[in-house]
């Protein structure tokens, strides 16, 4: 065992990112396992993989070795250096996934890569998924593999704007912006059940994000949970059937929009965990094959430049087709009325 005291370089960094720096040759999925087993401790207590580190935290790290197969560890010839676990993982990313992620890039500069993440692709490997967006980018850009890092996350079934930092300093800067909340504006489009009659509504309901039901992570509104704030605004009504909603989040909790929408009595279409089974089945007949949740825009101000960064991702074709089907099947006179 060894202990690390957190200094300025890692303040605000998520535990999984910190562990990846401490054990660069160990697969991320294995790091997740040692945290779940309680082998990593922060200030003597059990740690959470998404926990953010604070100055002075004492992190206890267990001895961890990279499990590289013997035949691979030897290299192709006796004088060839053995590949690291990270190099091996990058080499195994399917070329089709690499191409899909490369094709989804909508903008990039010297600081950021912006991906319009397709639904069905995880942002990173782990929890039963071997590869995600970040592994695919590292494989496609081997010269940057050690510096590319996710700025934030999206659920696997959620499409839309995803930021990838190209430099550690940029990552730290944006994580500081994320902690400030109001300085980092993220907006989503969601189709929810029923006719939303709550107007522009702020839902301030704390969330417990550490619950397990049948071994599966479940999030609930519960007193004593983490502060969670979402702002809902109706965009388009489809009679009493459904409503297209724009959602701004002031905090970034796991499953926040989905849980807050269900809490308001209007669950997200296609949500198998928190949604309505009959509503989901009805929307499937209109072509919905996944959860209707899309990260449509993101903006913030660069603290060192004072300039605004803003990016948008249009609603993907599969979700747009569902909207068209709702309009086409609505009763006459009630076809997709928009809020003014």
VMD Tcl script that draws the C-alpha trace (Angstrom):
set ca {
  {0.00 0.00 0.00}
  {1.07 3.58 -0.56}
  {-0.49 6.91 0.36}
  {-0.66 10.03 -1.82}
  {-1.53 13.47 -0.49}
  {-3.45 15.50 -3.08}
  {-1.72 18.68 -4.15}
  {-2.74 21.53 -6.44}
  {-2.26 19.54 -9.66}
  {-5.12 17.15 -8.84}
  {-7.60 19.40 -7.01}
  {-11.04 18.88 -8.55}
  {-9.91 15.92 -10.66}
  {-12.16 12.83 -10.66}
  {-10.77 9.77 -8.92}
  {-10.81 7.68 -12.12}
  {-8.62 10.25 -13.89}
  {-6.25 10.38 -10.94}
  {-5.94 6.59 -10.89}
  {-5.30 6.51 -14.64}
  {-2.32 8.83 -14.07}
  {-1.04 6.72 -11.17}
  {-1.44 3.43 -13.06}
  {-1.03 4.31 -16.77}
  {-0.54 0.68 -17.83}
  {-3.60 -0.71 -16.03}
  {-6.89 -1.00 -17.97}
  {-9.59 1.41 -16.83}
  {-12.02 -1.46 -16.24}
  {-9.63 -2.95 -13.68}
  {-9.24 0.39 -11.90}
  {-13.05 0.57 -11.64}
  {-13.05 -2.89 -10.03}
  {-10.51 -2.07 -7.34}
  {-12.52 1.03 -6.38}
  {-15.77 -0.96 -6.19}
  {-14.03 -3.53 -3.96}
  {-12.98 -0.78 -1.52}
  {-9.26 -1.17 -2.15}
  {-8.87 2.57 -2.79}
  {-9.53 4.76 0.25}
  {-9.84 8.53 0.58}
  {-9.19 9.88 4.08}
  {-9.78 6.37 5.40}
  {-13.22 5.93 3.83}
  {-14.48 4.05 0.78}
  {-14.10 5.98 -2.45}
  {-16.47 6.52 -5.40}
  {-15.09 6.33 -8.93}
  {-16.60 9.74 -9.84}
  {-15.53 11.44 -6.61}
  {-13.59 14.68 -7.09}
  {-10.41 15.13 -5.11}
  {-9.74 18.01 -2.73}
  {-6.52 19.60 -1.53}
  {-4.94 17.61 1.30}
  {-6.95 14.41 0.67}
  {-5.07 11.27 1.68}
  {-5.54 8.63 -1.01}
  {-4.57 5.06 -0.17}
  {-3.53 3.10 -3.25}
  {-3.19 -0.70 -3.36}
  {-0.38 -2.42 -5.28}
  {-1.66 -2.93 -8.84}
  {0.20 -4.59 -11.69}
  {-0.68 -4.46 -15.37}
  {-1.92 -7.85 -16.50}
  {-0.30 -8.12 -19.93}
  {-0.42 -11.61 -21.53}
  {2.96 -13.31 -21.50}
  {3.15 -13.78 -25.26}
  {2.40 -10.09 -25.81}
  {4.71 -8.89 -23.05}
  {7.63 -10.49 -24.88}
  {7.04 -8.40 -28.00}
  {7.43 -9.67 -31.54}
  {11.20 -10.04 -31.23}
  {13.58 -10.25 -28.34}
  {14.85 -6.71 -28.80}
  {11.41 -5.07 -29.16}
  {10.11 -3.31 -26.05}
  {6.98 -4.83 -24.54}
  {3.84 -2.80 -25.32}
  {2.07 -1.14 -22.44}
  {-1.49 -2.10 -21.51}
  {-2.70 1.28 -22.79}
  {-0.95 0.72 -26.13}
  {-2.49 -2.73 -26.42}
  {-5.95 -1.39 -25.62}
  {-5.62 1.33 -28.26}
  {-4.43 -1.21 -30.83}
  {-7.54 -3.33 -30.27}
  {-10.11 -0.59 -30.94}
  {-12.08 -1.68 -34.05}
  {-11.41 0.48 -37.10}
  {-15.14 0.89 -37.71}
  {-15.50 2.50 -34.25}
  {-12.48 4.71 -34.85}
  {-13.99 5.88 -38.15}
  {-17.45 6.44 -36.62}
  {-15.99 8.68 -33.92}
  {-13.75 10.54 -36.36}
  {-16.75 11.16 -38.63}
  {-18.70 12.52 -35.63}
  {-16.18 15.32 -34.97}
  {-17.92 18.65 -35.63}
  {-15.20 21.07 -34.53}
  {-11.61 21.10 -33.28}
  {-8.82 23.52 -32.48}
  {-5.56 23.43 -30.56}
  {-7.44 23.03 -27.26}
  {-10.55 20.94 -27.88}
  {-12.11 18.25 -30.02}
  {-15.91 18.46 -30.19}
  {-17.74 15.23 -30.98}
  {-21.43 14.92 -31.83}
  {-21.55 11.56 -30.06}
  {-23.84 9.00 -31.70}
  {-26.26 7.15 -29.42}
  {-25.16 3.64 -28.51}
  {-21.46 4.48 -28.17}
  {-20.10 4.79 -24.64}
  {-17.81 7.72 -23.83}
  {-15.20 5.34 -22.37}
  {-14.60 1.66 -21.77}
  {-15.65 -0.04 -18.54}
  {-18.72 -1.66 -16.98}
  {-18.97 -4.31 -19.69}
  {-17.95 -2.03 -22.58}
  {-14.46 -2.53 -23.99}
  {-14.09 0.72 -25.91}
  {-15.69 4.13 -26.16}
  {-15.20 7.54 -27.74}
  {-12.00 8.36 -25.89}
  {-10.31 5.04 -26.71}
  {-11.32 5.40 -30.36}
  {-9.85 8.91 -30.55}
  {-6.62 7.80 -28.92}
  {-6.35 4.91 -31.38}
  {-7.05 7.18 -34.35}
  {-4.52 9.76 -33.09}
  {-1.66 7.80 -31.51}
  {0.53 10.90 -31.30}
  {-1.99 12.44 -28.87}
  {-3.02 9.26 -27.03}
  {-1.43 10.33 -23.74}
  {-2.98 13.81 -23.65}
  {-6.57 13.30 -24.87}
  {-9.05 13.31 -21.97}
  {-12.83 13.61 -21.62}
  {-13.98 16.96 -20.25}
  {-17.39 15.57 -19.23}
  {-19.60 12.53 -19.88}
  {-22.83 11.50 -21.58}
  {-24.84 8.33 -20.99}
  {-24.29 5.67 -23.62}
  {-27.81 6.10 -25.04}
  {-27.59 9.91 -25.09}
  {-26.40 11.59 -28.28}
  {-24.92 15.04 -28.72}
  {-22.14 17.45 -27.81}
  {-19.12 15.90 -26.08}
  {-15.87 17.77 -25.36}
  {-12.41 16.19 -25.38}
  {-9.44 18.20 -24.08}
  {-6.16 17.99 -25.98}
  {-3.97 19.33 -23.16}
  {-3.89 18.73 -19.37}
  {-4.00 22.48 -18.67}
  {-7.19 22.80 -20.73}
  {-8.76 19.90 -18.85}
  {-8.01 21.52 -15.47}
  {-9.37 24.86 -16.67}
  {-12.67 23.37 -17.87}
  {-13.10 21.19 -14.80}
  {-12.84 24.37 -12.72}
  {-15.57 25.87 -14.93}
  {-17.75 22.79 -14.42}
  {-17.44 23.07 -10.65}
  {-18.66 26.68 -10.88}
  {-21.84 25.38 -12.55}
  {-23.36 28.58 -13.86}
  {-20.25 29.30 -15.93}
  {-20.76 26.15 -18.05}
  {-24.12 26.03 -19.86}
  {-25.32 22.66 -21.16}
  {-28.69 22.24 -22.88}
  {-30.52 19.09 -23.92}
  {-33.60 18.20 -25.94}
  {-35.85 15.49 -24.51}
  {-39.21 14.08 -25.52}
  {-41.32 13.44 -22.42}
  {-44.63 11.76 -21.74}
  {-47.84 13.80 -21.72}
  {-48.62 17.48 -22.11}
  {-46.20 19.52 -19.98}
  {-48.32 22.11 -18.21}
  {-45.71 23.31 -15.73}
  {-44.42 26.14 -17.92}
  {-40.76 27.03 -17.53}
  {-39.94 25.01 -14.44}
  {-36.85 24.78 -12.26}
  {-36.61 21.46 -10.43}
  {-34.33 21.65 -7.40}
  {-34.44 18.12 -6.00}
  {-31.44 16.37 -4.36}
  {-30.36 13.04 -5.85}
  {-28.94 9.93 -4.24}
  {-26.52 8.59 -6.84}
  {-24.91 5.78 -4.84}
  {-27.86 3.37 -4.66}
  {-27.74 -0.17 -6.05}
  {-30.80 -2.22 -7.01}
  {-30.00 -5.78 -8.04}
  {-26.38 -4.74 -8.45}
  {-27.36 -1.97 -10.91}
  {-26.82 1.70 -10.19}
  {-30.07 3.57 -9.55}
  {-30.59 7.29 -8.86}
  {-33.46 8.65 -6.75}
  {-34.74 11.97 -5.48}
  {-34.03 11.81 -1.77}
  {-33.40 14.25 1.06}
  {-29.74 14.29 1.94}
  {-28.70 13.53 -1.63}
  {-26.47 15.70 -3.79}
  {-27.81 19.11 -4.77}
  {-29.28 18.82 -8.28}
  {-30.93 21.55 -10.35}
  {-32.54 21.26 -13.80}
  {-34.49 23.88 -15.76}
  {-37.24 22.61 -18.09}
  {-38.85 24.63 -20.90}
  {-41.50 23.22 -23.26}
  {-40.66 23.67 -26.95}
  {-43.35 21.73 -28.84}
  {-46.56 19.99 -27.78}
  {-48.03 16.89 -29.37}
  {-51.50 17.02 -27.82}
  {-51.74 15.02 -24.61}
  {-49.35 12.48 -26.01}
  {-45.92 14.01 -25.58}
  {-43.92 17.25 -25.28}
  {-40.54 18.21 -26.66}
  {-38.62 19.86 -23.80}
  {-35.41 21.88 -23.64}
  {-33.49 21.17 -20.43}
  {-30.64 23.19 -18.95}
  {-28.68 21.60 -16.14}
  {-26.94 23.60 -13.43}
  {-25.42 20.46 -11.91}
  {-24.17 17.32 -13.61}
  {-25.42 14.38 -11.58}
  {-25.75 10.87 -12.94}
  {-29.10 10.40 -14.77}
  {-30.16 13.87 -13.55}
  {-32.49 14.85 -16.42}
  {-34.11 11.42 -16.55}
  {-34.81 11.29 -12.82}
  {-36.01 14.91 -12.57}
  {-38.33 14.44 -15.57}
  {-39.85 11.31 -14.00}
  {-40.13 13.18 -10.67}
  {-42.17 15.88 -12.44}
  {-44.52 13.20 -13.79}
  {-43.21 13.38 -17.35}
  {-40.64 10.58 -17.90}
  {-38.32 10.65 -20.91}
  {-39.44 8.60 -23.91}
  {-37.51 5.37 -24.37}
  {-36.05 5.43 -20.84}
  {-36.06 1.79 -19.73}
  {-34.91 2.57 -16.17}
  {-37.04 5.52 -15.05}
  {-39.60 5.72 -17.85}
  {-43.14 4.54 -18.51}
  {-43.40 1.11 -20.14}
  {-46.66 1.74 -22.02}
  {-45.49 5.14 -23.29}
  {-42.21 3.61 -24.47}
  {-44.09 0.87 -26.31}
  {-46.31 3.45 -28.01}
  {-43.30 5.48 -29.17}
  {-41.63 2.34 -30.49}
  {-44.50 2.01 -32.98}
  {-43.48 5.46 -34.25}
  {-39.89 4.36 -34.79}
  {-38.22 5.27 -31.47}
  {-35.44 2.75 -30.90}
  {-33.59 4.40 -28.01}
  {-33.94 7.02 -25.32}
  {-35.01 10.41 -26.68}
  {-32.33 12.56 -25.04}
  {-29.88 14.70 -27.00}
  {-27.18 17.11 -25.76}
  {-27.96 19.94 -28.17}
  {-25.63 22.77 -27.12}
  {-22.82 23.76 -24.79}
  {-21.20 27.10 -24.06}
  {-18.78 28.70 -21.62}
  {-16.29 31.58 -21.40}
  {-12.58 30.84 -21.56}
  {-11.22 32.26 -18.27}
  {-7.80 33.09 -19.72}
  {-9.10 34.70 -22.90}
  {-12.46 36.16 -21.92}
  {-13.95 34.84 -25.15}
  {-17.06 32.68 -25.43}
  {-16.97 29.14 -26.72}
  {-20.25 27.78 -28.08}
  {-21.18 24.68 -30.08}
  {-24.47 23.15 -31.24}
  {-25.47 19.71 -32.46}
  {-28.73 19.39 -34.40}
  {-31.27 16.72 -33.49}
  {-30.12 13.47 -35.16}
  {-32.13 11.97 -38.00}
  {-33.56 9.09 -35.95}
  {-35.06 11.42 -33.35}
  {-36.21 13.90 -35.98}
  {-38.11 11.07 -37.67}
  {-39.98 10.39 -34.41}
  {-41.01 14.05 -34.21}
  {-42.27 13.86 -37.80}
  {-44.25 10.71 -36.95}
  {-45.84 12.40 -33.94}
  {-46.91 15.33 -36.08}
  {-48.25 13.06 -38.82}
  {-50.34 10.96 -36.44}
  {-51.72 13.79 -34.30}
  {-55.43 14.71 -34.56}
  {-56.18 17.54 -36.99}
  {-55.75 20.95 -35.44}
  {-53.38 19.64 -32.75}
  {-50.36 18.72 -34.84}
  {-47.18 19.73 -33.10}
  {-48.18 23.07 -31.63}
  {-45.16 25.10 -30.57}
  {-44.92 27.23 -27.45}
  {-44.53 30.89 -28.26}
}
mol new
graphics top color blue
foreach p $ca { graphics top sphere $p radius 0.5 }
foreach p [lrange $ca 0 end-1] q [lrange $ca 1 end] { graphics top cylinder $p $q radius 0.2 }
display resetview
